[in-house]
Amino acid sequence: MAFREKMSWLSLGGILLAFGPYFFSLTVLGQPPSALSAARAGPFLGVILVLVCAMIVASIAVALSNLRDAQAPSDERDRLIARRAVAISYPVLLTAIFAALATLFFGAGQAVLVNAILGAIVLGELTRCGVEVAGYRARG
C-alpha cells in the first residue's frame, strides 16, 4: 500500500474516530446543545484534540515505516486521485452547507447551525477521503 493511500485511510479513520462519538451523542443520545457557550466547548475541543493527536502519531508511524516512500513526491496517479476526490467531495460539501443554512428557516438556533455546518465539513472530508481510498483501491 502506497504512503498516500495509507494517509487517506488514516484520515478517514481519524475523522470517524474523532467525530463519530461527537455526532452520536448529539443525534442518537439526544443531547443537542441548546446554546453556544464556553461550557459546551469542552466536547468539541476534545474531539479536535483526539483527531490531532491520533493523526500526528499515526502519520509519524506510517512515515517511519517507509521513509523513502513518504519523502517521494506525488506522481500523476496521486494527483489524479486527489483531483477526482475534490471534484466529487466539493459538491457534497456545498450541498451539506446549504442544507445546514436551511435549518435557520425551520427555527434552528445558533448551536444547531454550528453543529450542522461542522457536520457538513466532516461529511465533505469523509467523502474526499473515501473517494481517495476508492481511487487507490480501484487502480491497485
DSSP file (Angstrom, degrees, kcal/mol; ACC not computed):
  #  RESIDUE AA STRUCTURE BP1 BP2  ACC     N-H-->O    O-->H-N    N-H-->O    O-->H-N    TCO  KAPPA ALPHA  PHI   PSI    X-CA   Y-CA   Z-CA
    1    1 A M              0   0    0      0, 0.0     2,-0.0     0, 0.0   135,-0.0   0.000 360.0 360.0 360.0 131.7    0.0    0.0    0.0
    2    2 A A     >  -     0   0    0      1,-0.1     4,-2.4   134,-0.0     5,-0.2  -0.279 360.0-113.1 -71.3 157.3    1.4    3.4   -1.0
    3    3 A F  H  > S+     0   0    0      1,-0.2     4,-2.3     2,-0.2     5,-0.2   0.908 116.1  49.6 -57.8 -46.0    2.1    6.1    1.6
    4    4 A R  H  > S+     0   0    0      1,-0.2     4,-1.9     2,-0.2    -1,-0.2   0.849 109.6  51.7 -67.4 -32.6   -0.6    8.4    0.3
    5    5 A E  H  > S+     0   0    0      2,-0.2     4,-2.3     1,-0.2    -1,-0.2   0.920 109.3  50.3 -66.9 -42.0   -3.2    5.6    0.3
    6    6 A K  H  X S+     0   0    0     -4,-2.4     4,-2.6     1,-0.2    -2,-0.2   0.901 109.6  51.4 -60.4 -40.3   -2.2    4.9    3.9
    7    7 A M  H  X S+     0   0    0     -4,-2.3     4,-2.6     2,-0.2    -1,-0.2   0.869 108.1  51.6 -66.3 -35.6   -2.6    8.6    4.8
    8    8 A S  H  X S+     0   0    0     -4,-1.9     4,-2.5     2,-0.2    -1,-0.2   0.916 111.2  47.7 -65.3 -42.4   -6.1    8.6    3.2
    9    9 A W  H  X S+     0   0    0     -4,-2.3     4,-2.8     2,-0.2     5,-0.2   0.913 112.2  49.9 -62.5 -42.7   -7.1    5.6    5.3
   10   10 A L  H  X S+     0   0    0     -4,-2.6     4,-3.1     2,-0.2     5,-0.2   0.914 111.0  48.7 -63.3 -42.7   -5.7    7.3    8.4
   11   11 A S  H  X S+     0   0    0     -4,-2.6     4,-2.5     2,-0.2     5,-0.2   0.934 112.4  48.5 -62.4 -45.6   -7.6   10.4    7.7
   12   12 A L  H  X S+     0   0    0     -4,-2.5     4,-2.0     1,-0.2    -2,-0.2   0.940 116.5  42.4 -59.6 -48.6  -10.8    8.5    7.1
   13   13 A G  H  X S+     0   0    0     -4,-2.8     4,-2.8     2,-0.2    -2,-0.2   0.891 113.3  52.6 -66.3 -39.9  -10.3    6.5   10.3
   14   14 A G  H  X S+     0   0    0     -4,-3.1     4,-2.4    -5,-0.2     5,-0.3   0.907 109.9  47.8 -63.5 -42.2   -9.2    9.5   12.3
   15   15 A I  H  X>S+     0   0    0     -4,-2.5     4,-2.9    -5,-0.2     5,-0.5   0.922 114.6  46.2 -64.8 -43.7  -12.3   11.6   11.3
   16   16 A L  H  X5S+     0   0    0     -4,-2.0     4,-1.6    -5,-0.2    -2,-0.2   0.907 113.7  49.3 -64.8 -41.1  -14.6    8.7   12.1
   17   17 A L  H  <5S+     0   0    0     -4,-2.8    -2,-0.2    -5,-0.2    -1,-0.2   0.892 119.9  36.3 -64.1 -41.0  -12.8    8.0   15.4
   18   18 A A  H  X5S+     0   0    0     -4,-2.4     4,-0.6    -5,-0.2    -2,-0.2   0.936 128.0  29.8 -80.8 -48.3  -13.0   11.7   16.5
   19   19 A F  H  X5S+     0   0    0     -4,-2.9     4,-2.7    -5,-0.3     5,-0.3   0.685 103.0  76.4 -92.0 -17.7  -16.3   12.9   15.1
   20   20 A G  H  X<S+     0   0    0     -4,-1.6     4,-2.3    -5,-0.5     5,-0.2   0.967 101.4  39.7 -56.5 -56.5  -18.3    9.6   15.3
   21   21 A P  H  > S+     0   0    0      0, 0.0     4,-2.3     0, 0.0    -1,-0.2   0.866 114.4  55.8 -61.9 -34.5  -18.8    9.8   19.1
   22   22 A Y  H  X S+     0   0    0     -4,-0.6     4,-1.4     1,-0.2    -2,-0.2   0.961 114.2  37.1 -62.4 -51.9  -19.4   13.5   19.0
   23   23 A F  H  X S+     0   0    0     -4,-2.7     4,-2.4     1,-0.2     5,-0.4   0.806 112.9  59.5 -73.5 -27.4  -22.2   13.3   16.4
   24   24 A F  H  X>S+     0   0    0     -4,-2.3     5,-1.9    -5,-0.3     4,-1.1   0.924 106.6  47.8 -61.2 -44.0  -23.5   10.1   18.0
   25   25 A S  H  <5S+     0   0    0     -4,-2.3     6,-1.6     1,-0.2    -2,-0.2   0.839 114.1  47.5 -67.4 -31.6  -24.0   12.0   21.3
   26   26 A L  H  <5S+     0   0    0     -4,-1.4    -2,-0.2     4,-0.2    -1,-0.2   0.881 126.9  21.7 -75.7 -37.9  -25.8   14.8   19.5
   27   27 A T  H  <5S+     0   0    0     -4,-2.4    -3,-0.2     3,-0.2    -2,-0.2   0.928 129.7  31.6 -98.7 -58.4  -28.1   12.8   17.4
   28   28 A V  T  <5S+     0   0    0     -4,-1.1    -3,-0.2    -5,-0.4    -4,-0.1   0.915 124.1  43.1 -73.4 -43.9  -28.7    9.3   18.9
   29   29 A L  S   <S-     0   0    0     -5,-1.9    -1,-0.2     2,-0.0    -4,-0.1   0.565 106.3-127.5 -80.8  -6.7  -28.3   10.1   22.5
   30   30 A G        +     0   0    0     -6,-0.3    -4,-0.2    -3,-0.1    -3,-0.2   0.898  62.0 137.7  66.8  42.6  -30.4   13.3   22.1
   31   31 A Q        +     0   0    0     -6,-1.6    -1,-0.1     2,-0.0    -4,-0.1  -0.369  22.0 165.7-113.6  53.0  -28.0   15.8   23.6
   32   32 A P        -     0   0    0      0, 0.0     2,-0.1     0, 0.0    80,-0.1  -0.501  41.6-114.7 -70.2 134.1  -28.3   18.6   21.2
   33   33 A P        -     0   0    0      0, 0.0     3,-0.1     0, 0.0    82,-0.1  -0.450  19.9-159.0 -67.6 137.6  -26.8   21.8   22.6
   34   34 A S  S    S+     0   0    0      1,-0.2     2,-0.3    -2,-0.1    77,-0.3   0.717  72.5   9.5 -89.9 -22.1  -29.3   24.5   23.1
   35   35 A A  S    S-     0   0    0     75,-0.1     2,-0.4    76,-0.1    -1,-0.2  -0.992  77.5-106.0-153.4 155.4  -26.9   27.4   23.1
   36   36 A L        +     0   0    0     -2,-0.3     2,-0.3    -3,-0.1     3,-0.1  -0.714  52.7 146.6 -84.0 132.4  -23.3   28.1   22.4
   37   37 A S        -     0   0    0     -2,-0.4     4,-0.4     1,-0.1     3,-0.4  -0.973  61.5-103.5-157.2 166.5  -21.2   28.7   25.5
   38   38 A A  S >  S+     0   0    0     -2,-0.3     3,-1.0     1,-0.2     4,-0.4   0.847 119.0  59.0 -63.6 -33.9  -17.7   28.2   26.8
   39   39 A A  T >  S+     0   0    0      1,-0.3     3,-0.6     2,-0.2    -1,-0.2   0.829 104.3  50.3 -65.5 -31.3  -19.0   25.2   28.9
   40   40 A R  T 3> S+     0   0    0     -3,-0.4     4,-0.7     1,-0.2    -1,-0.3   0.521  92.6  77.2 -83.9  -5.9  -20.2   23.4   25.7
   41   41 A A  H <> S+     0   0    0     -3,-1.0     4,-3.0    -4,-0.4     5,-0.3   0.719  75.3  79.7 -75.8 -20.5  -16.8   23.9   24.0
   42   42 A G  H <> S+     0   0    0     -3,-0.6     4,-2.4    -4,-0.4     5,-0.2   0.926  92.8  44.3 -55.0 -54.2  -15.3   21.1   26.0
   43   43 A P  H  > S+     0   0    0      0, 0.0     4,-2.1     0, 0.0    -1,-0.2   0.902 115.5  49.3 -60.2 -39.4  -16.6   18.2   23.9
   44   44 A F  H  X S+     0   0    0     -4,-0.7     4,-2.1     2,-0.2    -2,-0.2   0.936 112.2  46.7 -65.4 -45.5  -15.8   20.0   20.7
   45   45 A L  H  X S+     0   0    0     -4,-3.0     4,-2.5     1,-0.2    -1,-0.2   0.857 110.0  55.2 -65.3 -33.6  -12.2   20.7   21.8
   46   46 A G  H  X S+     0   0    0     -4,-2.4     4,-2.6    -5,-0.3    -1,-0.2   0.898 106.7  50.8 -62.9 -40.8  -11.9   17.1   23.0
   47   47 A V  H  X S+     0   0    0     -4,-2.1     4,-2.4     2,-0.2    -2,-0.2   0.931 111.6  46.9 -62.0 -46.3  -12.8   15.9   19.5
   48   48 A I  H  X S+     0   0    0     -4,-2.1     4,-2.8     1,-0.2     5,-0.2   0.911 112.1  50.7 -63.5 -42.2  -10.3   18.2   17.9
   49   49 A L  H  X S+     0   0    0     -4,-2.5     4,-2.5     2,-0.2     5,-0.3   0.918 110.8  48.5 -62.3 -44.4   -7.6   17.1   20.4
   50   50 A V  H  X S+     0   0    0     -4,-2.6     4,-2.5     2,-0.2     5,-0.2   0.928 113.6  47.5 -60.8 -45.2   -8.3   13.4   19.7
   51   51 A L  H  X S+     0   0    0     -4,-2.4     4,-2.4    -5,-0.2     5,-0.2   0.937 113.9  45.5 -63.4 -47.7   -8.2   14.0   16.0
   52   52 A V  H  X S+     0   0    0     -4,-2.8     4,-2.4     2,-0.2     5,-0.2   0.936 116.1  45.4 -63.5 -47.2   -4.9   15.9   16.0
   53   53 A C  H  X S+     0   0    0     -4,-2.5     4,-2.4    -5,-0.2     5,-0.3   0.930 114.3  48.2 -63.1 -45.8   -3.2   13.6   18.4
   54   54 A A  H  X S+     0   0    0     -4,-2.5     4,-2.4    -5,-0.3     5,-0.2   0.908 113.8  47.0 -62.3 -41.8   -4.3   10.4   16.5
   55   55 A M  H  X S+     0   0    0     -4,-2.4     4,-2.4    -5,-0.2     5,-0.2   0.885 112.4  49.4 -70.0 -38.2   -3.3   11.9   13.2
   56   56 A I  H  X S+     0   0    0     -4,-2.4     4,-2.3    -5,-0.2     5,-0.2   0.960 115.2  42.7 -64.7 -50.2    0.1   13.0   14.4
   57   57 A V  H  X S+     0   0    0     -4,-2.4     4,-2.2     1,-0.2    -2,-0.2   0.931 118.0  45.3 -63.3 -46.3    1.0    9.7   16.0
   58   58 A A  H  X S+     0   0    0     -4,-2.4     4,-2.5    -5,-0.3     5,-0.2   0.898 112.4  51.2 -66.4 -40.3   -0.3    7.6   13.1
   59   59 A S  H  X S+     0   0    0     -4,-2.4     4,-2.6    -5,-0.2    -1,-0.2   0.909 111.1  47.9 -64.3 -42.4    1.3    9.8   10.4
   60   60 A I  H  X S+     0   0    0     -4,-2.3     4,-2.6    -5,-0.2     5,-0.2   0.925 112.5  49.3 -64.0 -44.0    4.7    9.6   12.1
   61   61 A A  H  X S+     0   0    0     -4,-2.2     4,-1.3    -5,-0.2    -2,-0.2   0.917 113.9  45.0 -62.7 -43.4    4.4    5.8   12.5
   62   62 A V  H  X S+     0   0    0     -4,-2.5     4,-0.9     2,-0.2    -2,-0.2   0.913 114.1  49.2 -67.4 -42.5    3.4    5.4    8.8
   63   63 A A  H >< S+     0   0    0     -4,-2.6     3,-0.6     1,-0.2     7,-0.3   0.902 111.7  48.6 -64.6 -40.7    6.1    7.7    7.6
   64   64 A L  H >< S+     0   0    0     -4,-2.6     3,-0.5     1,-0.2    -1,-0.2   0.766 101.9  63.9 -71.5 -24.4    8.8    6.0    9.7
   65   65 A S  H 3< S+     0   0    0     -4,-1.3    -1,-0.2     1,-0.3    -2,-0.2   0.806 126.2  10.4 -70.0 -27.0    7.7    2.6    8.4
   66   66 A N  T <X S+     0   0    0     -4,-0.9     4,-1.9    -3,-0.6    -1,-0.3  -0.563  71.6 172.0-150.3  79.7    8.7    3.5    4.9
   67   67 A L  H <> S+     0   0    0     -3,-0.5     4,-1.7     1,-0.2     5,-0.1   0.846  77.7  55.5 -62.0 -38.1   10.7    6.8    4.9
   68   68 A R  H  > S+     0   0    0      1,-0.2     4,-0.8     2,-0.2    -1,-0.2   0.915 109.7  45.6 -64.1 -43.0   11.6    6.7    1.3
   69   69 A D  H  4 S+     0   0    0      1,-0.2     3,-0.4     2,-0.2    -1,-0.2   0.869 111.0  54.1 -67.3 -36.3    8.0    6.3    0.1
   70   70 A A  H  < S+     0   0    0     -4,-1.9    -1,-0.2    -7,-0.3    -2,-0.2   0.823 110.3  46.6 -67.5 -31.1    6.9    9.1    2.5
   71   71 A Q  H  < S+     0   0    0     -4,-1.7    -1,-0.2    -5,-0.2    -2,-0.2   0.594  88.6 106.9 -87.8 -11.1    9.5   11.5    1.0
   72   72 A A  S  < S-     0   0    0     -4,-0.8     3,-0.1    -3,-0.4     2,-0.0  -0.419  76.0-113.9 -69.3 140.5    8.7   10.8   -2.6
   73   73 A P        -     0   0    0      0, 0.0    -1,-0.1     0, 0.0     2,-0.1  -0.343  40.9 -89.8 -69.8 157.0    6.9   13.5   -4.5
   74   74 A S        -     0   0    0      1,-0.1     2,-0.1     4,-0.1     0, 0.0  -0.402  44.3-144.5 -67.2 142.6    3.3   12.7   -5.6
   75   75 A D     >  -     0   0    0     -3,-0.1     4,-2.2    -2,-0.1     5,-0.2  -0.356  32.9 -88.0 -98.7-176.1    3.1   11.2   -9.0
   76   76 A E  H  > S+     0   0    0      1,-0.2     4,-2.4     2,-0.2     5,-0.2   0.867 126.7  54.2 -62.9 -37.2    0.5   11.7  -11.8
   77   77 A R  H  > S+     0   0    0      2,-0.2     4,-2.5     1,-0.2    -1,-0.2   0.926 108.6  48.5 -62.7 -45.2   -1.7    8.9  -10.3
   78   78 A D  H  > S+     0   0    0      1,-0.2     4,-2.4     2,-0.2    -2,-0.2   0.916 112.9  47.8 -60.9 -43.9   -1.7   10.5   -6.9
   79   79 A R  H  X S+     0   0    0     -4,-2.2     4,-2.5     2,-0.2    -1,-0.2   0.881 111.1  51.1 -66.5 -38.1   -2.6   13.9   -8.3
   80   80 A L  H  X S+     0   0    0     -4,-2.4     4,-2.4     2,-0.2    -2,-0.2   0.924 111.5  47.2 -64.5 -44.4   -5.4   12.4  -10.5
   81   81 A I  H  X S+     0   0    0     -4,-2.5     4,-2.3     1,-0.2    -2,-0.2   0.917 113.2  48.8 -63.2 -43.0   -6.9   10.6   -7.5
   82   82 A A  H  X S+     0   0    0     -4,-2.4     4,-2.2     2,-0.2    -2,-0.2   0.906 111.6  49.1 -64.8 -41.8   -6.7   13.8   -5.4
   83   83 A R  H  X S+     0   0    0     -4,-2.5     4,-2.5     1,-0.2    -2,-0.2   0.918 112.0  48.4 -63.6 -42.8   -8.3   15.9   -8.1
   84   84 A R  H  X S+     0   0    0     -4,-2.4     4,-1.8     2,-0.2     5,-0.2   0.907 110.1  52.2 -63.8 -41.3  -11.1   13.4   -8.6
   85   85 A A  H  X S+     0   0    0     -4,-2.3     4,-2.6     1,-0.2    -1,-0.2   0.909 112.3  44.9 -62.6 -42.7  -11.7   13.3   -4.8
   86   86 A V  H  X S+     0   0    0     -4,-2.2     4,-2.4     1,-0.2    -1,-0.2   0.900 110.2  55.1 -67.9 -40.2  -12.0   17.0   -4.6
   87   87 A A  H  < S+     0   0    0     -4,-2.5    -1,-0.2     1,-0.2    -2,-0.2   0.834 116.3  37.8 -63.1 -32.1  -14.3   17.2   -7.6
   88   88 A I  H  X S+     0   0    0     -4,-1.8     4,-0.9    -5,-0.2    -2,-0.2   0.868 118.5  46.6 -85.8 -39.6  -16.7   14.7   -6.0
   89   89 A S  H  X S+     0   0    0     -4,-2.6     4,-2.7    -5,-0.2    -2,-0.2   0.797  99.6  67.6 -77.7 -27.1  -16.5   16.0   -2.4
   90   90 A Y  H  X S+     0   0    0     -4,-2.4     4,-2.7     1,-0.2     5,-0.2   0.935 101.9  45.4 -62.4 -47.3  -16.8   19.7   -3.2
   91   91 A P  H  > S+     0   0    0      0, 0.0     4,-2.5     0, 0.0    -1,-0.2   0.869 112.5  53.3 -63.2 -32.3  -20.5   19.5   -4.4
   92   92 A V  H  X S+     0   0    0     -4,-0.9     4,-2.4     2,-0.2    -2,-0.2   0.939 110.4  47.3 -63.4 -45.9  -21.2   17.2   -1.4
   93   93 A L  H  X S+     0   0    0     -4,-2.7     4,-2.5     2,-0.2     5,-0.2   0.936 113.1  47.5 -60.4 -48.4  -19.8   19.9    0.9
   94   94 A L  H  X S+     0   0    0     -4,-2.7     4,-2.6     1,-0.2     5,-0.2   0.917 112.3  49.1 -62.1 -43.6  -21.7   22.7   -0.7
   95   95 A T  H  X S+     0   0    0     -4,-2.5     4,-2.2     1,-0.2    -1,-0.2   0.917 112.7  47.8 -61.8 -42.9  -25.0   20.8   -0.6
   96   96 A A  H  X S+     0   0    0     -4,-2.4     4,-2.3    -5,-0.2    -1,-0.2   0.879 110.7  51.7 -67.0 -37.2  -24.5   20.0    3.0
   97   97 A I  H  X S+     0   0    0     -4,-2.5     4,-2.6     2,-0.2    -2,-0.2   0.929 110.9  47.5 -64.3 -44.5  -23.6   23.6    3.9
   98   98 A F  H  X S+     0   0    0     -4,-2.6     4,-1.7     1,-0.2    -2,-0.2   0.879 111.4  51.2 -65.0 -36.2  -26.8   24.9    2.1
   99   99 A A  H  X S+     0   0    0     -4,-2.2     4,-0.7    -5,-0.2    -1,-0.2   0.897 109.8  50.5 -64.8 -39.3  -28.8   22.2    4.0
  100  100 A A  H >< S+     0   0    0     -4,-2.3     3,-1.1     1,-0.2     4,-0.4   0.923 110.3  49.0 -63.2 -43.9  -27.2   23.4    7.3
  101  101 A L  H >< S+     0   0    0     -4,-2.6     3,-1.5     1,-0.2     4,-0.4   0.830 102.1  63.7 -65.2 -30.4  -28.1   27.0    6.4
  102  102 A A  H >< S+     0   0    0     -4,-1.7     3,-1.3     1,-0.3     4,-0.5   0.735  84.4  75.6 -66.1 -21.2  -31.7   25.9    5.6
  103  103 A T  G X<>S+     0   0    0     -3,-1.1     5,-2.1    -4,-0.7     3,-1.1   0.798  84.2  66.5 -61.2 -25.1  -32.1   24.9    9.3
  104  104 A L  G X 5S+     0   0    0     -3,-1.5     3,-1.3    -4,-0.4    -1,-0.3   0.840  93.9  57.5 -63.0 -31.9  -32.4   28.6   10.1
  105  105 A F  G < 5S+     0   0    0     -3,-1.3    -1,-0.3    -4,-0.4    -2,-0.2   0.633 104.0  53.5 -74.3 -12.1  -35.7   28.7    8.1
  106  106 A F  G < 5S-     0   0    0     -3,-1.1    -1,-0.3    -4,-0.5    -2,-0.2   0.188 126.4 -97.8-105.9  14.5  -37.0   26.0   10.4
  107  107 A G  T < 5 +     0   0    0     -3,-1.3    -3,-0.2     1,-0.2    -2,-0.1   0.640  65.6 160.8  84.7  15.9  -36.2   27.9   13.6
  108  108 A A      < -     0   0    0     -5,-2.1    -1,-0.2    -6,-0.1     2,-0.1  -0.399  32.0-130.0 -69.8 148.1  -32.9   26.3   14.5
  109  109 A G     >  -     0   0    0     -2,-0.1     4,-2.1     1,-0.0     5,-0.2  -0.198  31.2 -88.1 -87.8-176.6  -30.7   28.2   16.9
  110  110 A Q  H  > S+     0   0    0      1,-0.2     4,-2.9     2,-0.2     5,-0.2   0.887 123.9  54.4 -61.0 -41.6  -27.0   29.1   16.6
  111  111 A A  H  > S+     0   0    0    -77,-0.3     4,-2.2     1,-0.2    -1,-0.2   0.902 109.5  46.8 -63.8 -41.5  -25.9   25.9   18.2
  112  112 A V  H  > S+     0   0    0      2,-0.2     4,-2.4     1,-0.2    -1,-0.2   0.913 113.2  49.9 -65.7 -42.0  -27.8   23.7   15.8
  113  113 A L  H  X S+     0   0    0     -4,-2.1     4,-2.5     2,-0.2    -2,-0.2   0.924 110.2  49.5 -62.4 -45.0  -26.5   25.7   12.9
  114  114 A V  H  X S+     0   0    0     -4,-2.9     4,-2.4     1,-0.2    -1,-0.2   0.925 114.1  45.2 -61.1 -45.2  -22.9   25.5   14.1
  115  115 A N  H  X S+     0   0    0     -4,-2.2     4,-2.4     2,-0.2    -1,-0.2   0.842 111.7  52.7 -69.5 -32.8  -23.1   21.7   14.5
  116  116 A A  H  X S+     0   0    0     -4,-2.4     4,-2.0     2,-0.2    -2,-0.2   0.905 111.0  46.6 -67.8 -40.3  -24.8   21.3   11.2
  117  117 A I  H  X S+     0   0    0     -4,-2.5     4,-2.3     2,-0.2    -2,-0.2   0.913 112.1  50.7 -67.2 -41.5  -22.0   23.3    9.5
  118  118 A L  H  X S+     0   0    0     -4,-2.4     4,-2.5     1,-0.2    -2,-0.2   0.917 109.8  51.0 -59.7 -42.4  -19.5   21.2   11.3
  119  119 A G  H  X S+     0   0    0     -4,-2.4     4,-2.7     1,-0.2    -1,-0.2   0.872 107.8  52.8 -61.8 -37.5  -21.3   18.1   10.1
  120  120 A A  H  X S+     0   0    0     -4,-2.0     4,-2.4     2,-0.2    -1,-0.2   0.911 110.2  47.4 -64.5 -42.3  -21.2   19.4    6.6
  121  121 A I  H  X S+     0   0    0     -4,-2.3     4,-2.4     2,-0.2    -2,-0.2   0.922 113.1  48.1 -64.9 -44.0  -17.4   19.9    6.8
  122  122 A V  H  X S+     0   0    0     -4,-2.5     4,-2.8     2,-0.2     5,-0.2   0.917 111.5  50.4 -63.1 -43.3  -17.0   16.4    8.3
  123  123 A L  H  X S+     0   0    0     -4,-2.7     4,-2.3     1,-0.2    -2,-0.2   0.904 110.3  50.4 -61.3 -42.0  -19.2   14.9    5.6
  124  124 A G  H  X S+     0   0    0     -4,-2.4     4,-2.3     2,-0.2    -2,-0.2   0.914 112.8  45.7 -62.4 -42.9  -17.2   16.7    2.9
  125  125 A E  H  X S+     0   0    0     -4,-2.4     4,-2.8     2,-0.2     5,-0.2   0.891 111.5  51.6 -69.0 -39.5  -13.9   15.4    4.3
  126  126 A L  H  X S+     0   0    0     -4,-2.8     4,-2.5     2,-0.2    -1,-0.2   0.897 110.9  49.4 -62.2 -39.3  -15.2   11.9    4.7
  127  127 A T  H  X S+     0   0    0     -4,-2.3     4,-2.6    -5,-0.2     5,-0.2   0.935 111.4  48.6 -64.3 -45.9  -16.3   12.0    1.1
  128  128 A R  H  X S+     0   0    0     -4,-2.3     4,-2.1     1,-0.2    -2,-0.2   0.942 115.1  43.6 -59.8 -49.0  -12.9   13.2   -0.1
  129  129 A C  H  X S+     0   0    0     -4,-2.8     4,-2.6     1,-0.2    -1,-0.2   0.896 113.7  51.7 -64.7 -40.3  -11.0   10.6    1.9
  130  130 A G  H  X S+     0   0    0     -4,-2.5     4,-2.5    -5,-0.2    -1,-0.2   0.895 110.0  48.2 -64.1 -40.9  -13.4    7.8    0.8
  131  131 A V  H  X S+     0   0    0     -4,-2.6     4,-2.5     2,-0.2    -1,-0.2   0.880 111.5  51.2 -67.8 -37.2  -13.1    8.7   -2.8
  132  132 A E  H  X S+     0   0    0     -4,-2.1     4,-2.4    -5,-0.2    -2,-0.2   0.944 111.2  47.1 -63.1 -47.0   -9.3    8.8   -2.5
  133  133 A V  H  X S+     0   0    0     -4,-2.6     4,-2.6     1,-0.2    -2,-0.2   0.933 113.3  48.7 -59.7 -45.9   -9.3    5.3   -0.8
  134  134 A A  H  X S+     0   0    0     -4,-2.5     4,-2.7     1,-0.2    -1,-0.2   0.890 109.9  53.3 -61.9 -38.6  -11.6    4.0   -3.5
  135  135 A G  H  X S+     0   0    0     -4,-2.5     4,-1.4     2,-0.2    -1,-0.2   0.904 111.5  44.1 -63.7 -42.0   -9.3    5.5   -6.2
  136  136 A Y  H  < S+     0   0    0     -4,-2.4     4,-0.3     2,-0.2    -2,-0.2   0.896 115.6  48.1 -69.1 -39.4   -6.3    3.8   -4.8
  137  137 A R  H >< S+     0   0    0     -4,-2.6     3,-0.8    -5,-0.2    -2,-0.2   0.887 110.7  50.9 -69.2 -37.8   -8.1    0.5   -4.4
  138  138 A A  H 3< S+     0   0    0     -4,-2.7    -1,-0.2     1,-0.2    -2,-0.2   0.820 114.2  43.8 -69.6 -30.6   -9.6    0.6   -7.9
  139  139 A R  T 3<        0   0    0     -4,-1.4    -1,-0.2    -5,-0.2    -2,-0.2   0.330 360.0 360.0 -99.5   7.6   -6.3    1.2   -9.5
  140  140 A G    <         0   0    0     -3,-0.8    -3,-0.2    -4,-0.3    -4,-0.1   0.489 360.0 360.0  71.9 360.0   -4.4   -1.3   -7.4
